[in-house]
């Protein structure tokens, strides 16, 4: 499909949204910004909650696609996760359906499969077809988002690429993150591929750079046209010296979700 020009970016004031606000315009996108809080330096951004269905209808009207990054990005109570990540995402899909938006790129998460054991050296990479195994209410909400996207493709022919994002920061901050890190530049490359690839139906991909210590299979993302350029390995020596290698017998190291599996998940993604 031709590259969409106007893209609604939800969660535009958040960490990932802020990174993409700076990077995606270089790919030719005119970003329409949406967040529950004001977007600094963007007086024309739409300030509204995902519960505001009228504001959502207005926000999606006339756009070519949506990059949906809004919602709670850490663990919280079920009620808060329900309202922001589950009901809110449904509200967005309904608004997009009503306004005839053909493509959504939905921020899923590695925490949708967070209790999946991380592969040991020499074991196969984790495929996108691995069953949902959420590690938190947050991860559960991302399972819902993937299944909602499948429903809207099957029922309404709305196309979605669900991106199971690892950790998108300027640089990795933990040893675990060496396997999941997605550089901001690679994040923009992946979102661009997801916005422009043809015939995606509902496609689930993992979102990370081409890390030497990669745990999951990036081939479905590459099939969209994603060509990652970065690798977390230059950061490895410093992080391992500070934190030590991951230990298979440590519950915080045994699964993809890391500390989110066994501890209060206030940690980086």
N, C-alpha and C positions, 0 to 999 in steps of 0.2 A: 504494500500500500504506500502511496506517497507520504512523505514526511509531514505529519500534522504541524501546522504553524502555531495554533493557539492551544495551549495546554493549561488546564487548571491544576495548580500545585497546592494540594491540601497539606496542612502542617508546615506552612512556609516559614514560620518563625522558629521552628525546632532546629536541632543540630543538623540533621541530615537535610532538612528543607533549606536551611541557610546555605549549606554547601552547594546544593543543586541550583539555588537561585543564582549563584555566581558562575556555575559551569555550563548549564544547559543552554543559555542564550547563544553560545558559540556554535551550537548545532542548528541554529535557525529558529528556535522556539520563541514565541511571544508568550510569556508566562502570566497567567492570571492567578493572583495569590490569595489564599484563603487560610485563616487560622482563627482560633478562639481568642487569641491575644493579638494586639497590634504588632505588625511586622515593622521592625525598626527601619526607618529610612524609606518606607514605601507607603506614602499617604493614600494611594489608591487601592491598597490591598483590602480585601473583604474581611471584616472582623465579625465572625459569627461562629456559633457552635454547630457541631454536626447534628444536634437535636433540632436545629432551626430548619425545618424542611422547606420553608419559603425561601430562605436565604440560599439554601443548596440549589433549589431549582433555578434561581437567578444566576448563581455562580456557574453552573454547568451549561447554561443556555448559550449556544453558539460556539462552544469549544469543540476542538477536533478530538481531544483525548483528555484523560485525567491521570495524573500521577498522584496516587493516594498515599500520603505519608502521615496523615493526621491520626491522632489517638494517643492513648497512654503507652509509653514505651518501656516502662518498668512494671514489676508486679505491684498489684494493689488489691483492694477488696474486690470480691466478685461483683458487687453492685456497681462499683466505679468502672471496672473493666466491661461489664455488660453494657452500661450506658454509652461509654465512649467508643469502645472497639467493636462491639457486636451490633447494638442497635444503630450506632452512628454509621458503621460501614453499610448496613442495610439501607439506611436513609440515603446515603450517597448513591448506591446502586439504583435505588428507585428513582431518584432525581435524574440520574443519567439515562435510565431507560425511558422516562417520560419525555426527555428532551432529545432523544435520538442520538446520544453519544455512542460511538461504535467501539471505543477502545478504552480500557482502564488498565493501568499498570499498578498493581496492588502490592504494598509493602507487607509481605509475610515475614517470617522470621525463622532462624535456626531453632528457636524454642518451640516451634510446632512439632519438631522431632527431637527435642532436647534430651529425652531419656534414652535415645538410641545410643548404644555403646560406640565410642569413637574407635575407628579402625586402628589396629596395631600396625606396626611397620610390616609391609608386605601383604597385608590384607586388602581386599578390594575396596575402592572408594564407595562411600554411601550413595546409593542412587536416589533420584527424586521419587521413585516409586516406593521407597521405604514407608511403612505405615506410620500414620500420625502417632506420636508419643509425646504429648506436651509435658513440659516440666513445671508449669505454673498456670494460673488463670490467664495470664498474659499469653502464654503459648497456646492455651486452649482457644483464645479468641482468634489467633492466627489460623488455627485449624478451621474454625468457622468461616473465616474470610476466604480461604481456599475453596471450601465446599460451596459457599455462596456464589463465588465466581463460576464454579462448574454449573450450578443451577441456572444462573443467568445466561450462560452460553447455551445450555441444552434447551432452555425454555424460551429465551428471548434473542438468541444469537448475538449477544454482547460479548465481544472478545476481551479476554483478560490474560495478562502475564502476571502470575504471582511469583514474586521474587523473595525467596527465603534468605533474607539479608543476614550476613554474618556480623561483622563489626566495621562500620564505616567511619573512620576517624583519620586525621592527618597521618597518624602513625599508630601501630599497635602498642598497647600498654601492659599486656600480660603475655605469658608464654602460651596460654591457650589461644589467645588472639592471633598468634602467628599462623595458625591453621585456618582461621575464619576471616582474616582481615580483608577488607575491600578498600583500596585507596579511593579518595574522592574522585580522582580522574577516571578510574575504572568504573566507579559507580555511575558517573555520567555516561560512559561508553555503554554500560549495560542498560541503563534506562533508555538511552537513545535507540539501542537495538530493539528493546521491548516495545517501544512506541512505533517502530517502523516496520518490523518484520511482517511478512504476509502470512495469512492463514494460520494464526496461532490458536484459534478456538479458545480453549483454556489450557494454558501451558504453565507448568510449574518449573522454576529453575532455581538453582542456588546462586547466591550473590556473593562473590568474593573475587579477589585477585588470583593470579596464577601462582599461588604460594607453593614453595618447595615442600612445606609440611601440610599440604592440603588434605582435608578429610573427606571431601565429597566430590561427586562427579559434576564437572562443569560442562560436559558435552551438550546437554540440552540448551544451556545458555549460548554456547558457541554456535549451535545450530540456528540461533536467531540472528547471527552475525556479530556476536560479541567477541571481541579480540582483546583480552586483558593484557596490559602492558607491564604491570607491576608485580612485585613479589615481596613478601614480608621478611625474607631472609636477611637483608642487611641490618635489621633490628634484632636479630636472634641472639647474638653473642652477649649483648648488653643485658637483655631481659633474662636470659638463662643465668648469667652471672649474679643477677640480683635476686631471682626468684627460684632458681633451680629448674630442672627438667620436670615434666609431668610424670606422676607416679601412677601406674595402673591400679594399685591397691587403694589409692586415695579416692573416696567417693566424689570429691570435688573435681577429680581429674578423669573419671572413668567414662563419662558420657559427653555427648556433644554440648549439652547445656551447661557443663561445668558447674560452678558454684550455685547456679540457679536450681540445680536438682536437689541439693541438700541443705542450703543455707537461705536465709532471707535474701531474696534476689534484688539487692540494691547495688549490684555490681555493673560494670560496663557490659554492653551487649555481647 
